[in-house]
């Protein structure tokens, strides 16, 4: 099986799992309530950027899945329900 080469922009972007872990750590720091106002605002801004990056990466993954599911009869539409067992 071949491996997919990362686009140049992808190589510079942190992996989804790393971004999500960073976001979770930031949320924990913010929820701790021990940050001063300026530090909390900076953490919040960073969190928003991380959340957007994660969302973008998930959308790109969904698009790849949709492309892979195309058949000779045309595209196959699927709902992406994480709670759905197949």
Residue, then its C-alpha position, 0 to 999 in steps of 0.5 A: x500500500x502506498x503512503x500519501x505524501x504531505x503537501x508542503x503546507x501540511x508538513x509545517x502544520x501540527x498533526x491533529x492529535x498534537x493540536x487537540x492535546x494542546x487545546x485540551x491543556x489550554x482549556x484545563x489551564x483556563x478552567x483552573x482559574x489561576x491565570x492573570x487576565x492578560x495570560x488568560x486572554x492570550x491563552x483564549x486566543x491561542x485556544x480559538x486558533x487551535x480549535x479552528x485548526x482542528x476543525x479545518x483538519x477534520x473537514x479536510x479528513x471528511x473531504x478525503x473520505x468522501x473522495x475515497x468513497x466515490x464509485x463508478x456509479x457516482x459519489x456516495x453520500x454518508x452521514x458522519x455521525x460519530x455515535x453511529x455504529x456500523 
